[in-house]
Amino acid sequence: MTQGGAARRTVLGAAVLAATGAIATGAAGSAAAAGSGRDGGYRDLPVPTVIGHRGSSGYRPEHTLGSYQLALDLGADVVEQDLVPTKDGHLVCRHENEIGGTTDVADHPAFASRRTTKSVDGVSVTGWFTEDFTLAELKTLRAKERIPAVRQRNTLYDGRWAVPTFEEVLRWAEREGKRRGKRVWLHVETKHPTYFRSLGLALEEPLARLLRRYGRDGRGAAVFLQSFEPSSIQRLSRLVSAPRVVLLSAANTRPWDFEVAKDPRTVADLVKAEGLKWIASFAQGIGPTLDLIVPRDADGRLGTPTTLVEDAHARSLVLHPYTARNENSFLPAEYRKGTDPAAYGDAFGAFQRYFELGIDGIFTDNPDTGLLAAEAFRPGRGVN
């Protein structure tokens, strides 16, 4: 959807106010409705597309309705959810199934005995896990900030929101779409799908049922389906037609489903021509770590870009790399300001560098920063 620069700047102005706490939801909604354009597929999204990473996790505790709402109010083009199951098979939004760091579960004496150690994708993890809680039990918990040392201000919102189910998010997106006169795009990840399938808690089938129930299962659906496990995306490709993205971690890593299947390929193999050709046979995009596009050297500075953007585009794959953040601790060394890891650096400079490499979109914890950077890079953000 193409929107004129003047109209876009109206939304961006509202986004800046929202970032300081004065959320101009009415003005932003009116501007969005005025520039809604046609309801096409993912190729009609503004480019570069700004994806609210776990909502607006730079400003609110991640994967809460408050974080998702603020991402929309700031103008994000797409809002991300990560899905894990409960003991009774409901899909809920958490970055990980271990919830000790993102909820107040440790403050509930009734659940003290649930603390345990598990091997998740070959990694030993100690804490509390969603698959050991019914939805009713999980709903007694409240969300909190995951990295309070870096985002102390976010702790103000600890305890304000419950853990949302994905169905609640779908209903929220439906309401917001009607209010704004524009479809709300989602970017939905299946977390640890092989692990959960081994527990009898498969993710893909209940996800597909929900997508069909809410009309998000077709080729033009306003949703991306993503996973670090290609087999999960292959399974989803047989269940629904919605656009799909394979997430890619560090080059020397191997997807867990590959480990289980004894597939010797690593991410380094998947980003080669043959690997991208294989991905393009069942997916429409890739979501690589930014380091796969332009690696950092030993000092944390950006090095020489790889050919991944060009190679993926040659296979008609869109690229939605992750994750751009404002804080020094996450930025390449040349864009940091001062020595405080929690202070903001030159995030606009970093966005500019990544946009210049030709990416189609980017995950960011700070949607307002991403939108302003995208507007500066390409006023009006046309369609490719």
N, C-alpha and C positions, 0 to 999 in steps of 0.2 A: 504494500500500500504506500503510495507516494503522498507526501504531505508537504505543502509549501513551507518555505523557510520561516515566514512571518508567523504562521500558525504554530509551527514547531517551537519557535522561541517563546510564544505565549505559554505553552506547556512547560518548557524548560524553566521559565521564570517562576511558575507555580511550584516546580520541583525544588528550586533553590529555597523558597520559603518553607516548603515542607520539611526539608532537611534540617532546618533550625527549629522545627516544632510547630510552625503555623501551616498546617496541612490544608491547602486550598482544594479540597476535594470537589467542590462544586464547579470551580473554574476549570480544573483539569478535566473533569468529566465532560463539561460542555465542549471544550476544545477537542477532546477525543472524538465525541460524537460528530462534530462538524467535519472532521477530517477522516472519517472511518473508511471511506472508499469501498471497494468491493470485498466480499468475504471470500478471498481466494486461498490458495495453499501457501506453504511455507516460503515459496519463492516470491511471494508478494509482501513479505515482511520488510520493513526498512533495513537498509544495509549501511554500516554494520549494525547488526541486531544487538540490542542490550538486554541481557538475560539476568534477572534478579536472582543471584546465587543464594539458594535457601530462603528466598524472599529478599529482604533488605537487611542481611545479617550484620552489616556494618553499623546498624542503628538500633536493632531490636533482636532479642533472642531468636535464633534461627528456627525455621520450620514451625512457626506459630502463625495463627491467623493474623496477628498483629504485624508480623514481619511481612507476610504476603500482601496485606492491605497497604502497608506503607510503600512497598515496591511498586504497586500499581499507582498509588497517589503520586509517587515521584516520577512516574512516566515509563517504567520498564516495559519493554515490548513483550517479554515473556517472563514468567515466574516459575522457578524450579521447585519440585518436590522430590524427596527421596523416600522410598517406601520399604517398610519392614512389616512383618506380620505379628499379630498378637497370638496368644495361645489358642484362642478360639477362632482364628482365621481371618480376623479383620485387618485390613491394610491401614497402617498409620504412618504419619510423616515424621521421620527421625533420620538424621544422617547415618546413624549407626543403631544396631539393635541393642548395644550397651548404652544404658541411659543414665548412668551415675553422674556423668558430667553435664547433662542437658536437662535434668529434672531434679526435683527435690526428694527423690525416692529414698535417699539416705536419711532423711528426717522423719521417715515413717517407720516406727518400731515394728509395726505389723509385718513389714516386708524385710526385716533384717535377715531372716533366714534364707531369703531368696538370693542373697549375694553369693556368687559362685565364680569359679574359673572355668572357661570353655576355650576350646580351640576353634577359632573362626577363620576360615580360609588359611589354615596352617599357622595362625598366630595365637598365642596364649593371651586371653583377655580376662580380666577379673572385674566383676561388677554385677549389675542387674541387667537382665535381658528381656526385651519385649516379648519373646516367645514363651516366657515363664509367667506372663500376666494375661488375665482376661482383659477384654476391652473395658469392662466395668471397673476393674481394679486400676487399670492404667489411667482412667479418667479421674481418679482421686489424686493424681499427681499434678504438679504445676511445672511449667517449663522455666528454665533459667539460662543465663548467658554461659556459653561454652568456654570462652577464653577471657575471663574477667581481668586478667593481668594486662591484657592489651586493650580491652574495651570496657573499662571500668564504668563508663557512663551507661552502658547497656544494662548493668546490674540494677539500675533504677526500675527496670521492667520485669525483674524476676518475680515469678508468682502470679503474673497478670493473666496468663493464658494457659489453657490445658493443651495436651497433645492432640492435634487434630487427626481425624480419620481422613483418608483420601476422599471418601464420599462427601464428607463435610466440605472439603476443598472444592470438589466439583459443584456442589450446590452454591457455594460462595462465588465461584467463577461465573456460574449461570446468572446469579443475581447481579453481580457487578457488570456483566456483559449487557444485560438489559438496561441497567441504569446508565451506562456510558454510551449505549448505542454502538458498541464495538465488541467483537469477540475477545475474550480473555485467553491468551495463549499460555499453555503450561508446558514445562519440560520435566518429564517424569522418569525417575531412575529406579530400576529394580536393584536392590542392594543384596549382595551375597546370595544370588538365586540358587546356585548349586547347593550351598550349605542348607538353605531353607527347604529345598526340595527333598534333601536327605532326611529332614525331620517330618516330612509329610505336610509341609506348609508352603507348597509351591506358590509363587507370586504371579506368574503370567496368566493363568486361567482366571483367578478372581479379578485381576486388573482388567483383562479383556472384557469380562462381564460388566464391570462398572463403566468402562468406556462405551460399550454398546448401549447400556442403559441411559447414558447421558449424551448420546449422539456424537461421541468423539472417536469413532472407530474407522472412519473412511479416509481416503487419500487426502481430502481437503480439510480434515479435522484440525482444529486449533490446538494441537498437542504434538510434542516430540516425545518419543519413547527412547530411553537411553539405558545403557548398562555397560559395565566394564567386562562383562562376560558375553562374548559374541553369540554363544549358544542361546542365551536368553533372548537376544534380539531375533535370532533365527526362529525361535519358538513363537515369539510375538508376531513375526511376519506371517505365520500360518494361521494366526487367530484374528488379527485385525489388519487393516490397510494403512493405518496412520503412519506418518513419517517416523523413521527410526534412525538412531545415532549410536555408533559404537564408541565408547569412551576408551581412551588410551592413556595409560600411566607411563612411568619412566621406561626408557628404551630397553633396559636390561631386565625388565620384569616380565612375568608370564601370567596371563589371565588365569584365575583359579580353575575355571572349567577346563582349560588346557592342561593344567597340572593333574587334575583328576583323570582326564582322558588320555594322559601320557602324550599329548601333542607337544612336540619339541619347540614349536615356534614361540618366539618372544615378541614383545611390542616392536622391537627393531625390525623383525621380519614383516610385521603387519603394515609398517609405514613404507615398505618398499613397493615397487610397482605391482608385483604379483599379489602382495597382501592387500593393497588397496583395491585391486580388481576383484579379489574375493569378497571383501567387505561390500563393495558396490553391488554385488549380486543379491544382497538381502537388506541393505541399508541405504539411506539417502545422505548420510553425513557421518562425520567423525568428530569426537570431542577430545582432542589431544591436550595434554598438559602443555602450557606455554613453552616449556623447555624443549619440547619436541619441534617447535617452530623456530625458536631462536635460543640456543642453549646459553647458560651462564658459565663464566670461567671460574677459576678457583677463588677469585676475589668477589664473586657474586655479580660481576658486570656482564652485560649482554655481549655475546660473541657473534660469530658469523651465522646468519640465518641458514637453515636447511632448505631443501627444495620441497618440503612437505606441502605447502600451500599450492604450489604449481602442480605437483603430482596428484594431489587430491582433486583439484579442479579438473584435471585432465580426465578423471573418472567421474565427473559430474557430482562429486561429493561436496557438500557444504562443510565448512569448518567452524565449530563453536568451541574454541579452546577455553581453558580454565586456569587460574582464577585471578582476576585483577582486583587489587585492594588498595586502599589509600595509605595504610600504615607503613612506616619505614621497614618494619620487620618483614614485610612481604614483598617490598619493591626491589628491583635490581639496584645494585649498589650506586650506580651513577644517578639515580633518581631519589636517593634518600636525602633528607635535610636534617642536620644535627645528629645527635647520638641517641635520642630517646626512641626506643623501638615502637612505642605506642603513638608517637607524633606522626602527623601527616607529612609525606614527602611530595615530590613532584609527580603526582599521579597522572596529571594531564599529559606530561611529557612521555610517560610510559605508555599510556593509551595511544598517543600519537604514533609512537614507534611500532606498536603492534598493528594498528590500523594500516600503516604504510605497507605492511607485509602482505596485505590482501585478504585478511581473514573475513569471514562472512558475519561473524558475531562474536560475542565474548561474555563469559560469566563474570559477574562482578558483585561484590558485597555492597557496593555503593552505586546504585542505579542512577542517582542524580549526577554524580561525577561522570559516569559512563555516557550519559545522554549529552551532557554539555561537551564532552570530548568528541562524541560522534558528530554533533552539530558543527563543531569547529572544523572537523576533518572533512565532512561532506554536508554542507548546508542543505537542509531539506531531506537529506538521506534518501535518495532515489532507490529504485529497484534495479538489481543487476540485470 
